[in-house]
Amino acid sequence: MLRHLLRATGNGDDWAVEVNNLLEPLAVERKWRSAMGLPENWREHPLWK
């Protein structure tokens, strides 16, 4: 949601890259993806592209 809102102001792309960099190491493990509510293919969702 934050990425969507920030993109509307022109600031979401840098923020999104940093969030992705933080999430990727955690999202490798199923238990952490599940805890964060991320599906296995979370990177393919339009919100994360």
Secondary structure by P-SEA (a helix, b strand, c coil): caaaaaaaacccaaaaaaaaaaaccccccaaaaaaaccccccccccccc
